[in-house]
Amino acid sequence: MKKPFPNAPLLIGRAPRRTHKPYRPTSPCSQRARRARPVARAAKLFESYTAKEGTLALAQLNTLTKQLYAGVDSVPIPVLAPVDTARFLTARLAAGQDRGGLRGPFLSEAIAIMEFLPGLSGYDAILTVSAKLLHDLGIAVTPEPQLHIAGTFLISGSDDEGERVADLQGPYPGLRRLLGTAEVTYTFRKYGVPYFVNADCSNAPSAAGSLSCTQADAIIRVVLRDLHLLGGGPVAVKSRTKATVIQPARISPDFKYYSPGNLLSGTSQQNKGGSASRVVYGDNLLFPIKDAPAYANSQVFMHGGDCGGQKEQLPRQPGDLHDRYRCKQNPAMVLFEFEGYLDNYSYPWRDNLCEARDEDGGPPECPVVKKGHAGQDIRPNKCVPGNGASCQIDLFEVVAVIAGKAWWKTGDYENDLRLMYDDPNNKFYYMYLHMSPKSLKDAGMERGKTVPVTAGRVIGKVGNYDKAVPDQTTAHLHFEIRRGDNIGEPLSPYLTLIRAYERLINAQGTQITD
């Protein structure tokens, strides 16, 4: 007897033989129960899959699910996604050889749209939360929040960050939650592979239309319960390779920088300094601001900064054009209420990862974790005076440091642009903050979607936006690097930026060690 669908994988058992039985009327309830059995059987067998069973079942699954999401069969790890795969398999097999028009509601009801991004070391998926889930949870935000789920066979750090989530250890042994300054992240391992689910949120007092971290946490917990195996392939995890670094031979007469972790006095958590890491992340990245010179330094504790709320005003002196003040954290340094002051736009560079911040979620590399600045701030080559003591924005172009997918997220927090990079040896996320919506739109970025970009493509311009509001910070670019196997852990970008800048100016810098 021929199979009704010769190419079907044997994932839900053989079709029953046809036999002639006397007709017996059935009640509507029993009819529904009979219709539900194939789906239940498919779900049971499907969920019993483990990587130890080999690759055949997964390869067979890929032949079908790639019809829903192109490229799923090329992903080298098991793909977890909020898709009811058992229902899809049942519908697909029931359709026999008629493969056209199979468009069932296979996405979880919690998700309205899933953008699936296959990669060479894993995958990413951008999930737009459904209006139904927001309604069910009593959350009123606009636009709909987005989640980021991903996995990779590359590992580059510890799995012990964050708090253990006791009530979801059954489906996700080792599940942990990390609460950052503006995000919540769940991390876990399944099939021996690291995964995360991440969402932007606000820890500040709730504002109308903003997603609180408590609300984001509730959304992620629903989505975690809806994750199923979609396809991919079981590959053993491996360590990330070290970056290839090419430095110019010439020595710059001008470019100087303080060593990694050498922050301005008094500006770090408990005055313990920053991260002394000398790791470079990514092979020969471009510098994120297109034109030199550029200046890496503090925005909070330099001229025009707010001292983290600890300003001490000083009397003006003859000839002063702007008010004087100092930060209580660093009282020896006299500052002026003008962000274009010369000290802000001159060498040497200064690391400001791990700077003191009130919010939780500091980089684990910092001497005092759980609090601290998560990236490096960079000013463009000059200040063009704007209104009052501020500098004009949307003048200096920002570029993709490497080829990848640029995602302008839908949330209102700092107009965050996330550049996703994935190859067989490295998986990183490069984060750009504070650009204006206008500059992002003019550069071809699309809110809520990913845009393929080549290395060096303009993706925006230096801005001063904090959340969705201009003039809330100085004119600068905040740049972060995140691990591909744990989006909740910012890494020190300082030396990576130094090496990229040296290639931009085609000359080595000189480190200041005192």
N, C-alpha and C positions, 0 to 999 in steps of 0.2 A: 504494500500500500504506500502510495506517495504521501510525503508530508504535505500538509496544506501550504507550508511556507518552507521550502527546502533549505534556505540559508539561515533559518532561525537558530540562535544559540540555545542549547539545552539548559536554560537557566530556570525554567519553571516547570520542568517535567514534560513527558510526552503527552500528546493529545489523546484523550480516551477513545477507545474503539467505539464505533457506532453499533448499537444494538437496538432491536425493536422491542419496546416494552409497551404494555397497555397504558393508554392515556389515563392519568390520574390528575384531576384538578388540584391546583395548589393555591394556597392563600397568597395575597400580596406580600405578606411578611416572609413567607418561605421563599417566594420568588426573589426578593431582595437578598435574602441570605445566600441563595444559590449563586446569584450574580456576584456577590462579594467574595466568594471562595477563591476564585482564581487570583484576585488582587491580593487577598490575605496570604495565599500560598506563595505568590511571587515575592511579596514583601518579606515573608519569613525566610525563604531561601536566599533572597538577595542580601538581607542583613546578616546572614550567617557567613558571608564571604570574608575570608582573611587573606592577607598577602601570602601566607604559607601555602595556600591551596594552589599556588602557581599562577601562570599568566593566561591560561587558556580561557577561563571564564571571563576575565577582564577584557581580553582581546575580543571575545564574542560580544560583550556588552558594548564595546567601542563601536562596532560595526553599525549598531542601531542608534546610540545616543549622539554620534557625530552628526546625525541628521537634524538634531535639535541645536547643537552647539558645535560649530565648525572648529576643528583643531583639538577637540577633547582627546582624540585618539593619539595625538602627538605628544601629549603631556607625559613626562617620564615618571610621575608619581600618581597615586590614587587621587582622583579629583573629588572633593567633598563640596556639595552645593545644595541649596534649598530647592531641590527638584524631586518630585515624587516619582522616582525611577521605576518603582514596582508597577505603578499605575500605567506609566508610559510603556513598559515592556508588555504588559497585558494587552493594552490597546494596540500596540504594534503587531504582536503576534496574531491577535484576532483579525487584524486587517488583511492577513495573508499576503499575497503578492501585490495587492493594491496599495502601493506605498504613498500615493499622492493624497494630499489633503489631510494628513494626520496632524491636527493642530489642537490637541487637547489642553486643558488647564493643568499643565504638569508642574508649573512653578508653585512653590508654597504660597498660600494665601497671604502670608506676611510680606511678600515681595511683589512689587508691581513690574519691575524691569530688572533683568540681570544682564550686564555686559560682561561677557566671558573673554578673558585674555590669556590664551595659551602661551607658555614660555618654554625656554630650553632647560631650565632647572626646576620648573614648577609651573604655577599659574597664578593669576589674579582674577578676581571677580568683583565688579562694582555693582552693588545691590541698592536699588531705590525702594525704600519702604513703602508698602501699600497704604492707601487711605483707610482701608478696612482695619489694618492692624492699629493704626494711630487712633481710630475711632474706638476700637475695642479696649485700648489701653487708656483712653481718655486724654490723649496728647493732642494739643492744638498747636501745630507749627507749620510754617510755610517758608520755603517749599518743603516737599517731603525729604526727610533725612536720607543720607546714603551710608551704607556700610561697605567696608573693604574686607574681603576674605581672601586668604592666600595660603599657599603651601610651597615648600621647596625641599629638594634633597640636600641642600647645603646647610651646614650648621656653623655658627661662628660665635656662640656664646652660651651662657648658662640657661637652663630651663627653670631656675629656681626663683626668678624675679616675680614679685606680685604675691597676692594672697591666694591660698588654696580655696577653691570653691567646692564645699563639701557635698552639696545636694546634687551636683551633676557629675560626680566622680564615676557613676555607673557607665554612662555612654562615653565619657571622656576622662579616663584615669589620668591624674596629674594636672587636670584643668586648673589654671590660675587666672586671676584678674589683676590687671595693672591700671591704676587710676592716675592719669597724667594731668597736666595743667589745663588741658582743653580736649581731653579724649579719654575713652575707656577702651581697654583691649583685653580680650580673652585669648590665652595661648594654651595649646595642648599638643599632644602627640597621638597619632593614630596610624596604624600600619607601620610604626617606626618612623614616621615623617612628622616634622614640626609644622603646625598650622597656627593661624591667628584669625580673629575677627575683631575689627576695629571700627570705632565711630567717633566723630567729633562731637563735642558737647561743651557746656559751660558749667564751671563750678561756682561762678559768681551768682549773686541773688537773681532769681529768675526774672527775665524780661519777656515781655509779650512776644511770642513768635520764636523764641530761642529754645533750643533743645537742652534741657538740663542733663547732667551726667547720670542722675537717677533715672530719668526717662530713657536715655541711651542704653543704660544697663538693662532695663526691662526689655527693650527691643532686641538686644543681642541674645538674651536668654531664650526668647521665643524662637529666634532664627537658629540657634544652636540645636534646639530640639527638632528642627525641620531639615537638618543636613543629612544627605544620603550620598552614597557612592554613585558617581555619574560616569566614571570611566577612568582613563589614564593607564598608567603602568607601574607596577611595583619596582622601585629602584632603591638600593641601599643608600643611606645618607652618607655624605662625605664632607670633609672640612673645606671651607672656602680657601681658594688659593691666594697667595700674597700678590699684591698689585705690582705691576711693572712700572718702575719710575725712571723717567728719562729727564736728567737735569742738563741745562745748557752749560757750556764750558766757561763762558765769560762771567765775570763777577760784576754785579751792578754797583756803581759808586753810590747809589742813593737808597736802594731798597734794603731796609733793615727790619728785623722783627725780634720781639722778645720770645723766649723759649716757650713751648707748650706748657700750659698750666700756670704761667706767670701772670696773674691778674693784677689789676690796680690794687694797691694796699687797702685793706679793709672792705673790699667789695665782694668777697666770696663768703659762702656759708661758713659761719664760725671762724672766719679768717684763715681757713685751711688751704686756700689756693684752689687751683683747678686741676684738670686732668693732664698728667705728664705724658699721655699716650703719643707715641711717634708712629702710629700706624697710618698708612695711606690707603684709602678705600676707593677702589675702582682704578682701572688702567688709564693713566695719562688723561685725566679729565681736563676739559676746558674750564677756564675761570668763568664764574656765572655772570659777571658784569663784562660787557663786550670790550670796553676800551679802558686802557690804563691812563693815568695811575688810578688806583683805588686804595681805600684805607680801612683796614680791619681794626675796629676798636669798640669801646663801650658806647652805647647810646644813653644809658641811664646815669652813668657817673662821669660823663664828660660834659662839655659846654652845651647848654640847652636841655640837659637831661633833668629828670625829676628826683634823682637821688633815692628812688624807692620810697618817696614820701618823707624823707628826712633831710630837707633843705634847711640851711641856716643862712638867712639873708645878711649881707655885709653892706656897709655904707659905700656909696659911690666915691670915686676919687676924681680929681680934676682931669678932664679929657675923656672920661668914660662915656661911651655911647649906649651902654646897656648896663643893667643892674648886675652887681656882683653877688655871689653867694658861694657857699661850700657845702659839700655833703658831710654829714656828721660821721659817716663811715670812713672818710678820707679827708680829715680837716686840714691837712697841709696843702691841699691843692685849691687855689682860688679859681673859680669858674665865672662865666658870664652868660647872661640870658640871651645868647645868640648861637644857634647851632652851626652857623657858618664860621665860627671863630677858627683862626688858623690852626690851632692845636688839633682840631677835629679832622683836618685835611692835610696831614703830614705824617711822615714816617717817624718812629718805627711802628710796626703793627703790634697789636696787643690782643691776646686770647681773651675771650669773654664767655666761653662755655663755663658753666657752674657758677656764674654770678648770682648773688643773693636774690632770691625771689620768694614771695610769700606762698605761691601756689605749690601744691604737691606735684610730684612726677619728675623730679630731677634725673639727669643722666646717671646710670649706674657707675660710670667711670669716675664720677666726681668723688672727692674724699668724703663728702657728706651727701649721701643720696637722699632721694625723696623730695628734695627741693633744689632749685637752681635753674639757670638759663640753659635751654636745651640746644642752642645752636651758636653760630658765629655771625655777628653783625658786621656789615660792610658798607661804607659810604662810597659814593661815586667820586669822580676825579675832582669835583669842585662843588661849591654851593653857589647857586644862582639865587640871590635874595628874593624872597617872596613877601608874603604879608607879615608885618611885624618882625619877629625874630626867627622866622622859619625859612626853609629853603624850598624852592620850587620842585615839584615832582613831575613825572612823566617826561623826563628829558634824556635819561641815560638808559640805554638798552640792556636788557637782561636776556641771557641766552641759555639754551639747553647745554648742560655740561657733557652730555653724552646722548647718543641716539636711544630713544625709548618711547614710552607713552606718557603724555602729559595730561594729568587729570585735574581740572579746575572743579573743586568740590562744591556741592550745593549749599552747604552750611554757611552761616554768616560770619564764621570766625576767621578774621585776618586774611580773607581772600586767599586761602591756602591753595597753592599749586603743587601737586605731587608728581615728580618725574619718576616713572617706574622703569627699572633696568633689570634685565634678566638674560644671563647667558650660562653656559654649562659650568662656569667657574665662579661666577659672582651674581648675587642678587641683592640690590640695594634700592632704597627709595631716597631720592634727593628732594628736599622740601624748600620751597620758596615762599616767603611771607612778606606781606605789606604792600604788594603791588596794587594799583587801583583797578577797579573793574573795567574802566575804559581802556587802559593799556593792555589788559589781558584780552579783551574783546578785539581790539585793533590788531593784536598779534595772531588772531585766528583761534584763540582758545574758546571752547564751548562749555558753558556751565553745565555741570553734571555729567559730562561725557569725556572720554579720552580722545586725545588727538595724537597721531603718530608724528614724532619730530626727529629731525636729524641733528647731530651734534653741531652746535653753533647757531641753530635757528633762533631767531628772536622770539621770545615767549611772553614778553611784557617789558615794563620799564620800572625803574626804581620809584617807590612810592612811600607814603607815610600813613597808610590805612591800618587801623587796628580794629578788628572785627569788620564791620561794613562802614566805618566812619573815618573820614579823612582828618588829618591834622591831630591824630591821637598819639602819634609818635614822631620821631625825627625822620628825615628823608634818608632811608637806608634799605638795604636788602638783608633780611634774616635768612640764613642758609643752614640747613640741617642735613645730616646723613642718618638714615635709619637702617637697621639690619633687615635683610630680606626674610629671615626666619622669625623675626619678632619685631613688629612695627612699633611696639611700645618702648623700645630702647634706643634713645638717641646716642649716637657715637660722636667722638670728637672730630670735627671737620677741619680743625685748624691746620695741621700739617698737610692734609690733602689740598687745602686752598693755597697754602704757601707754594707747594710744588706746581700747582696749576698756574699760579700767578707768575712764577719764574719762567714757565714756558710762554706765557703771554708777553712778557717783556724781553724774552730771550736772554735772560741773565740770572745768575744765582743771587739770592739774597744773603745777608750776613746776620747770623744769630747773635743777639745780645743776651748774655747769660746772667748779668747782675740784676 
